[in-house]
């Protein structure tokens, strides 16, 4: 591999980079082979930690909507439409951000978008903490959501492209285990700050927004040390930069493991190259795109529906705001625990099978939660639901990175992911209307039906991916 400039061709034509030539990309294939054959090391774990903590803020923000809706309903006298808007504003921003930033990540790089998205979130979340009324709060939460729109897409894409294939699933699951600590933290902080009403003369709910902003700003500094994805660089034709980064990674891994690295296997070049966005609608990609669009719309109702609506559902059952937030927080503890439980499963069980089994568990526990009235039942079934939810979540986050090639990966998953955020915008208005008219059981019965349809979608259209190279899938 060399970073020497290509020789100019005759007739004054601009040479076509290897990454764009038809038939194969030897540079991209070799970069992938060099990364995949590395043993897991402290360097890989450090990168997973820095990237995974970013997922904390995305998930903290997602579930903060339900907390704020429950708190401000009492504080500002919000009605049904206003409560739905508080939950929906952040999701609407995430929908736009997921479409824009994930496509830019395929054009401008993963690392650059990592810095843009968290910087935007920190700025606007801090501004939202000073919102004087509902209108300002909704607008600033939309802008904060815009910054976070591609966060989980970038977490998935970046780690999948850097981690060796033998540990890709487990390490991504570890990253999300860190991230999902943000969910019970949001509810516990909410319960504590609501109970205290004010801290240092400032309303408690405002501190929830300040905490997210300051944490994201600190992580922004940490992420400046991350390298760009060598797989992305090689597909862009920037083989010299990719080679230097991989060489540095190899040096670090060899020093940390204290052993010589395995030899680079000889592999046949695969057609990794720059491709137009429309490629996701042709050939085998079309089937996968259709399957994943359907999946993202359906999973939103089953997965985010519980987390973002639980405090509101519990207040509708007659519990106080403080008790509702406490019960929700205890149920939310299942998120990091379920994520941790997925680690030994994620590379041993076929992703597709794990997604289907955990989705059926979510449907059953959701129905039980809808019927539950006693505090012990609410907490128990809420906890079991969130445990299943995060086995499901980690399996599908790994799975989606394996469905599309490097040149399309961020765009294809980001656009599909944005559909989940768009569904999340509509969800509070529909779900809260059903809750008001028909009660919690109807809400979770509808969720269970949609999760069964999701299982059929994955079973019929989803490919097998576990243990295979990204370039070969």
C-alpha positions in Angstrom: 0.0 0.0 0.0 1.3 3.4 -0.9 0.3 7.0 -0.6 2.2 8.1 -3.7 0.2 10.3 -6.1 -1.2 8.4 -9.1 0.5 9.1 -12.5 -1.5 11.4 -14.7 -3.1 9.7 -17.7 -2.8 10.8 -21.3 -5.1 13.2 -23.1 -5.3 15.3 -19.9 -7.8 13.1 -18.2 -8.1 13.1 -14.4 -7.2 9.6 -13.1 -10.0 7.7 -11.4 -9.1 6.8 -7.8 -8.9 3.1 -7.0 -11.8 3.5 -4.6 -14.1 4.4 -7.5 -12.9 1.9 -10.1 -15.3 -1.0 -10.9 -14.5 -4.5 -9.9 -12.9 -4.2 -6.6 -10.9 -2.0 -4.2 -7.7 -3.7 -3.1 -6.7 -0.8 -0.7 -10.1 -0.9 1.1 -10.0 -4.7 1.3 -6.5 -4.7 2.8 -7.3 -2.1 5.3 -10.3 -4.1 6.4 -8.2 -7.3 6.6 -5.6 -5.5 8.7 -8.2 -4.2 11.2 -10.2 -7.5 11.4 -7.2 -9.7 12.2 -6.1 -7.6 15.3 -6.5 -9.1 18.8 -8.7 -7.0 21.1 -6.7 -4.7 23.2 -6.9 -1.8 25.7 -6.9 0.6 22.7 -10.1 -1.0 21.4 -11.6 -0.8 24.8 -10.7 2.9 25.2 -12.2 3.8 21.9 -15.4 1.8 22.8 -15.6 3.7 26.1 -15.2 7.2 24.5 -17.7 6.4 21.8 -20.1 4.6 24.1 -20.4 7.4 26.6 -21.7 9.5 23.7 -24.7 7.1 23.5 -25.4 8.1 27.1 -26.4 11.6 26.1 -28.6 10.5 23.2 -30.5 8.0 25.4 -30.6 10.5 28.3 -32.2 13.0 26.0 -34.6 10.5 24.4 -36.1 9.5 27.8 -35.9 13.0 29.3 -38.9 14.0 27.2 -41.2 11.8 29.2 -39.7 13.1 32.4 -40.2 16.7 31.4 -43.7 16.2 30.2 -44.7 14.7 33.5 -43.0 17.4 35.5 -44.1 20.4 33.5 -47.7 19.2 33.2 -48.0 20.1 36.8 -45.6 23.0 36.9 -46.9 24.9 33.8 -50.4 23.4 33.7 -49.8 21.6 30.3 -52.7 20.0 28.6 -52.7 16.8 26.4 -51.4 18.5 23.3 -48.6 20.4 25.1 -47.4 17.3 26.9 -47.2 15.4 23.6 -45.3 18.4 22.1 -42.7 18.3 24.8 -41.9 14.6 24.0 -42.1 15.1 20.3 -39.9 18.2 19.9 -36.6 16.4 20.6 -37.6 13.5 18.3 -38.5 15.9 15.5 -35.0 17.4 15.7 -33.5 14.0 15.7 -35.4 13.1 12.6 -33.9 16.0 10.7 -30.5 15.5 12.2 -30.4 11.8 11.4 -31.1 12.5 7.7 -28.6 15.4 7.4 -25.7 14.4 9.6 -25.6 10.7 8.7 -25.4 11.5 5.0 -22.7 14.1 5.7 -20.8 11.5 7.7 -20.5 9.4 4.5 -19.3 12.5 2.6 -17.2 14.4 5.2 -16.1 11.7 7.7 -17.3 10.0 10.8 -15.0 11.9 13.2 -16.0 15.3 12.0 -19.7 14.6 12.4 -19.0 13.2 15.9 -17.7 16.6 16.9 -20.5 18.6 15.1 -23.4 16.7 16.6 -22.3 16.7 20.3 -21.3 20.4 20.1 -24.7 21.3 18.8 -26.5 19.3 21.4 -24.4 20.8 24.3 -25.1 24.4 23.1 -28.8 24.1 22.6 -29.5 21.9 25.6 -27.8 24.5 27.8 -29.9 27.2 26.2 -33.1 25.1 26.7 -32.4 25.1 30.5 -33.0 28.9 30.4 -36.3 28.6 28.4 -38.8 31.1 29.8 -41.9 29.4 28.4 -43.2 26.4 26.5 -42.5 27.9 23.0 -38.9 28.5 23.7 -38.5 25.1 25.3 -39.9 23.3 22.3 -37.8 25.2 19.8 -34.5 24.7 21.7 -35.3 21.0 22.3 -35.8 20.6 18.6 -32.4 22.2 17.9 -30.7 20.0 20.6 -32.3 17.0 19.0 -31.0 18.1 15.6 -27.5 17.9 17.1 -28.1 14.4 18.5 -29.8 13.1 15.4 -27.0 11.0 14.1 -25.3 10.1 17.4 -26.3 6.5 17.6 -25.9 6.0 13.8 -22.3 7.3 14.2 -21.7 5.1 17.3 -22.7 2.0 15.3 -20.9 2.9 12.1 -17.6 4.1 13.6 -17.2 1.2 16.0 -18.2 -1.4 13.4 -15.6 0.0 11.1 -12.8 0.0 13.7 -13.4 -3.1 15.8 -12.1 -6.6 14.8 -14.9 -8.7 13.5 -14.4 -11.3 16.3 -15.4 -8.8 19.0 -17.6 -6.4 17.0 -20.8 -7.5 18.5 -19.6 -7.7 22.1 -17.9 -4.4 22.1 -20.8 -2.6 20.6 -23.0 -4.1 23.3 -20.5 -2.8 25.9 -20.8 0.7 24.4 -24.5 0.6 24.7 -24.4 -0.7 28.2 -22.6 2.5 29.1 -25.1 4.5 27.1 -28.2 3.0 28.7 -27.1 4.1 32.2 -28.4 7.4 31.0 -32.0 6.2 31.1 -32.4 5.4 34.8 -30.2 8.4 35.6 -32.7 10.7 33.8 -35.6 9.3 35.7 -33.8 9.2 39.1 -32.5 12.8 38.7 -36.0 13.8 37.7 -37.6 12.2 40.7 -35.0 13.7 43.0 -35.1 17.2 41.5 -38.9 17.3 41.3 -39.0 16.3 44.9 -36.6 19.1 45.8 -38.4 21.6 43.5 -35.3 24.0 43.3 -31.6 23.7 43.6 -29.5 26.9 44.2 -32.7 28.9 43.4 -33.1 27.2 40.0 -36.0 24.9 39.1 -34.9 21.3 39.3 -36.1 20.3 35.8 -33.7 23.0 34.4 -30.8 21.2 36.0 -31.6 18.0 34.0 -30.9 20.0 30.8 -27.7 21.6 32.2 -26.4 18.2 33.3 -26.8 16.8 29.7 -25.2 19.9 28.2 -22.1 20.0 30.4 -21.5 16.2 30.1 -21.7 16.4 26.3 -19.3 19.4 26.3 -16.7 17.4 28.3 -17.1 14.4 26.0 -16.5 16.7 23.0 -13.0 17.3 24.3 -12.3 13.6 24.7 -13.5 12.8 21.2 -11.0 15.1 19.5 -8.4 12.3 20.2 -10.2 9.8 18.0 -8.8 8.8 14.6 -10.9 8.9 11.4 -12.3 5.6 10.2 -9.6 4.0 8.0 -12.3 2.0 6.1 -14.0 5.3 5.2 -10.7 6.9 4.2 -9.8 4.1 1.9 -13.2 4.1 0.2 -12.6 7.9 -0.4 -9.3 7.1 -2.1 -7.3 8.5 0.8 -5.2 5.4 1.1 -2.1 7.1 2.6 -4.1 8.5 5.5 -5.8 5.2 6.1 -2.5 3.3 6.0 -0.9 5.7 8.6 -3.9 5.3 11.0 -3.9 1.5 10.7 -0.2 1.4 11.2 -0.5 3.5 14.4 -3.3 1.2 15.6 -1.2 -1.9 14.9 1.7 -0.3 16.8 -0.5 0.4 19.8 -2.1 -3.0 19.8 1.2 -4.8 19.6 2.7 -2.8 22.4 -0.4 -3.4 24.7 -0.7 -7.1 24.0 3.0 -7.8 24.1 2.8 -10.2 21.2 3.5 -10.2 17.5 0.4 -9.5 15.4 -1.1 -12.2 13.2 -0.2 -12.0 9.5 -2.6 -10.2 7.2 -4.6 -12.8 5.3 -4.7 -12.7 1.5 -8.3 -11.8 0.6 -10.0 -11.2 -2.8 -10.7 -7.5 -3.4 -14.4 -6.6 -2.9 -16.2 -3.7 -4.7 -16.0 -1.1 -1.9 -16.1 2.3 -3.6 -17.9 5.6 -3.6 -21.5 5.0 -4.7 -24.5 7.2 -5.1 -27.1 7.3 -2.4 -29.6 5.7 -4.8 -27.6 2.5 -4.7 -29.5 1.5 -1.6 -32.6 1.0 -3.7 -30.9 -1.4 -6.2 -30.1 -5.1 -6.2 -29.7 -6.9 -2.8 -29.5 -3.5 -1.1 -33.2 -2.8 -2.1 -34.4 -5.8 -0.1 -32.4 -4.9 2.9 -33.4 -1.2 2.7 -37.1 -2.2 2.6 -36.7 -4.6 5.5 -34.9 -2.0 7.6 -37.3 0.8 6.9 -40.2 -1.3 8.0 -38.3 -2.5 11.1 -37.4 1.1 12.2 -41.0 2.3 12.0 -42.3 -0.7 14.0 -39.5 -0.9 16.6 -40.1 2.7 17.7 -43.5 1.9 19.1 -42.4 -1.1 21.0 -39.1 0.2 22.2 -39.3 4.0 22.7 -43.0 3.9 23.4 -42.5 2.5 26.9 -39.5 4.5 27.8 -40.7 7.9 26.7 -44.3 7.4 27.8 -44.0 5.4 31.1 -44.1 8.4 33.5 -47.2 9.8 31.7 -48.9 6.3 31.7 -48.3 5.9 35.4 -49.7 9.3 36.2 -52.7 8.4 34.1 -53.1 5.3 36.4 -53.5 7.6 39.4 -49.9 7.7 40.8 -48.3 11.0 41.8 -45.7 12.6 39.6 -42.9 11.8 42.1 -44.1 8.1 42.5 -44.4 7.7 38.8 -40.9 8.9 38.2 -39.6 6.6 40.9 -41.4 3.6 39.6 -40.2 4.4 36.0 -36.6 4.8 37.2 -36.7 1.4 38.9 -38.1 -0.1 35.8 -35.5 1.7 33.7 -32.7 -0.1 35.6 -33.4 -3.0 33.3 -31.9 -1.0 30.4 -28.2 -1.2 31.4 -28.7 -4.7 32.9 -30.4 -6.0 29.7 -27.6 -4.4 27.7 -25.0 -6.2 29.9 -26.8 -9.5 29.5 -26.7 -9.2 25.7 -22.8 -9.2 25.8 -22.3 -12.9 26.0 -25.2 -13.6 23.6 -24.5 -11.1 20.8 -21.7 -13.0 19.0 -22.9 -16.5 19.9 -26.6 -16.2 18.8 -27.4 -15.2 15.2 -28.4 -11.5 15.3 -31.7 -12.1 13.5 -32.7 -14.8 15.9 -31.8 -12.7 19.0 -33.8 -9.7 17.6 -37.0 -11.9 17.1 -36.8 -13.6 20.5 -36.2 -10.4 22.5 -39.0 -8.6 20.6 -41.5 -11.3 21.6 -40.3 -10.9 25.2 -41.0 -7.2 25.0 -44.5 -7.8 23.7 -45.4 -10.1 26.5 -43.9 -7.9 29.3 -45.5 -4.8 27.8 -48.9 -6.4 28.0 -48.3 -7.4 31.6 -47.2 -3.8 32.4 -50.4 -2.5 30.8 -52.5 -4.6 33.1 -50.4 -4.0 36.3 -51.8 -1.8 39.0 -49.9 -2.7 42.2 -46.5 -0.9 42.5 -44.6 -4.2 42.7 -46.1 -5.4 39.5 -45.5 -2.1 37.7 -41.8 -2.2 38.7 -41.3 -5.9 38.0 -42.8 -5.9 34.6 -41.3 -2.6 33.7 -37.9 -4.0 34.7 -38.4 -7.2 32.6 -39.6 -5.2 29.7 -36.5 -3.0 29.7 -34.2 -6.0 30.1 -35.7 -7.6 26.9 -35.7 -4.2 25.2 -31.9 -3.8 25.5 -31.1 -7.3 24.4 -33.2 -6.4 21.4 -31.6 -2.9 21.0 -28.0 -4.1 21.1 -28.7 -6.9 18.7 -30.3 -4.6 16.1 -27.7 -1.9 16.5 -25.0 -4.4 15.6 -27.1 -5.9 12.9 -27.8 -2.7 11.0 -24.0 -2.0 10.7 -23.7 -5.3 8.8 -26.4 -4.7 6.2 -24.8 -2.0 4.0 -21.3 -1.4 2.6 -18.9 1.3 3.9 -19.7 3.9 1.3 -23.4 3.7 2.1 -23.3 2.6 5.8 -23.9 5.9 7.6 -26.4 7.2 5.0 -28.5 4.0 4.7 -28.7 3.4 8.4 -29.2 7.1 9.2 -32.1 7.5 6.8 -33.8 4.4 8.1 -33.1 5.5 11.7 -34.6 8.9 11.0 -37.9 7.1 10.2 -37.9 5.8 13.8 -37.5 9.4 15.0 -40.3 10.6 12.7 -42.5 7.8 14.2 -41.5 9.0 17.6 -42.8 12.5 16.8 -46.2 11.1 16.0 -46.2 8.5 18.7 -47.0 10.7 21.7 -50.0 12.3 20.0 -51.5 8.9 19.0 -50.5 7.0 22.2 -51.7 9.7 24.6 -55.0 9.9 22.7 -55.4 6.1 23.0 -54.4 6.3 26.6 -57.0 8.9 27.4 -59.8 7.2 25.4 -59.0 3.5 26.0 -56.4 3.2 28.8 -52.9 1.7 29.3 -53.9 -1.9 28.2 -55.0 -0.7 24.8 -51.6 1.2 24.3 -49.5 -1.9 25.1 -51.8 -4.3 23.2 -51.2 -2.2 20.1 -47.5 -2.2 20.8 -47.5 -6.0 21.1 -49.2 -6.5 17.7 -46.7 -4.2 16.0 -43.8 -6.1 17.6 -45.1 -9.4 16.1 -45.2 -7.8 12.7 -41.6 -6.7 13.2 -40.6 -10.3 13.9 -42.2 -11.4 10.6 -40.4 -8.6 8.7 -36.9 -9.7 10.0 -37.6 -13.4 9.7 -38.7 -13.1 6.0 -36.4 -10.4 4.7 -33.3 -10.2 7.0 -30.0 -11.9 6.0 -27.7 -13.8 8.4 -24.7 -11.8 9.4 -23.1 -13.1 12.7 -19.3 -13.7 12.6 -18.8 -12.5 9.0 -16.6 -9.7 7.6 -18.4 -6.5 6.9 -17.1 -6.5 3.4 -18.4 -10.0 2.7 -21.9 -9.6 4.0 
